[in-house]
Amino acid sequence: MNTQNEIKKEIWIGLAHVKPKQGNDALQGAKGAFAPILSMATDVNSFISTATSFLNAHGFEVIEMEDVQIFEERCRDADVDEELMTLAQNLSETDPVQIDIFQSYIDE
């Protein structure tokens, strides 16, 4: 019998508002962008921490994380794009974060 409490990881989704850090030209000169991001997490705080660390490591400053919820709930409550479904299926312990297409903006 397993006496340890195992914390179940679930797929979470949120909308990341990011700005590129100095030297990051991924947005080709845009001031910032929004992008859906998915991650395996145990709760909202671990999702935000994991997603923020991922984005920071890829040269982005996270301004805000919006509309964070369990992906299964999003699927139940709204129509979910096929691309997001594919990204969710690609999540794993070795690849715990997936990000969709950046929607960039030029002006603040």
HUVENZI-V113626 format. One line per field, one symbol per residue. phi: phi as a letter, one per 30 degrees, with the letter a starting at -180 (. if undefined). psi: psi as a letter, one per 20 degrees, with the letter a starting at -180 (. if undefined). burial: 1 if it has 24 or more other C-alpha atoms within 12 Angstrom, else 0. Layout:
BEGIN
phi = ???
psi = ???
burial = ???
END
This chain:
BEGIN
phi = .dcddcddcbdcbacccbbddejccdchjddaacadbbadacaddddddddddddedcibcddacchdadeeddddcadceedddddddddaddbdbbbdddcdbdcd
psi = poiqopppprpqqropoqqqrpiokhjliqharqpppqqprhrghhgggggggggghjkqpogqorlprphhgghhirppqhghggghhiqrhimjpqqappnrqgq.
burial = 000000000111111111110000001000111111111110010111111101100001110110011110000000000001101100100001111101000000
END
